[in-house]
Amino acid sequence: MLKNVLKATVFATTLALATGSFYTHAFAETVYNRGSAAEAETLARLGAQLMTEEDPLPLLISTLRTTFGLRAMAVLQRRGDGWVVETSTGVPVPETPEAGDLSIPIDAEMELVVVGPGLAAEDLALLQAFTGQLALALERRQLRAEAAAFYYDYVDLQTFIRVDLGPISVQALGNVPEAHVEGIDASLDWEAFPGFTLQGGLGLLWTELGAFDTTAGPVPAGNDLPNAPGVSFNGRAIYEWSLGSGLSARVQAGAQYAQGTFKDALNDPVIASDDHWTFDARAAIGSDSGNWELAIWGQNLTDEQYVEQGLNSGLGAGNRTFNAPRTYGVQVSRRF
């Protein structure tokens, strides 16, 4: 018995680290009172596995189903007048609380639904003790953040270089002997409340080209890599809800920012782009199954203008290619 409760304590502590929560001795005591060595062993092993899982919820309920000998188990989220399956294991998957043999509230909007033989009182007590842990695993799923730092050294980097051909210039692909790129990428995905999600991304870049030669002479080291914004950002808000009668709606709005960039290895300011923001939006109605959708959309809603590519001939002539203007439309889709 002491060995069992020690294993359960290890599981509770490990699960606390995996979900970023705090567990008391009460959870381990519940396993101790049940007196099951096999289940204590299973839970201890599960704790170690959860430490490596980005999303611990599927593994958590799968192990619970196997441990208690159940046919199926699902976590349901209330959405409008109906229910959405957050995660499930086994068959048949209960898609409503009424479709299961047992339904245990996780919170005001979520239910743990079980299909299988009736549970003994002590089994039910342990399963109910898990509902708080399931809620915390769901919170971890609803808020995800990632970040990565990187550093690259390039040899003979191929990039755009202006080549002078007597009275005119052309832009051609050329090689720079060496270049360095370092930066940070970060992203955030947060389901603030059921149906409403906020997404964001941030990029930071530091670039440097080594010295290289052109037909007009040598270019010293220190220029920026073309088309590499020092700061970039994107954000999006999405809201989905049920309309009833098998219909659902979705609206979203997004914003993107990019710091100005040079368009060639010479860092010619004449064809460089300025800092710019763009905004987009979309609204759609469709079937809950996703078989069809009707949407209206708009991009670059403020009609922002910035340089995408260009060439300076050196004679007061050349070209600059700009981004697409404000666009909008209607989209109808059908999936078979």
Secondary structure by P-SEA (a helix, b strand, c coil): caaaaaaaaaaaaaaaaaacccccaaaaaaaaaaccaaaaaaaaaaaaaaaacccaaaaaaaaaaaaacccbbbbbbbcccccccccccccccccccccccbbbbcccccccccccccccaaaaaaaaaaaaaaaaaaaaaabbbbbbbbbbbbcccbbbbbbbcccbbbbbbbbbccccccbbbbbbbbcccccbbbbbbbbbbbbbbcccccccccccccccccccccccbbbbbbbbbbccccbbbbbbcbbbbbcbbbccccccccccccccccccccccccccccccccccccccccbbbbbcccccccccbbbbbbccccccbbbbbbcc
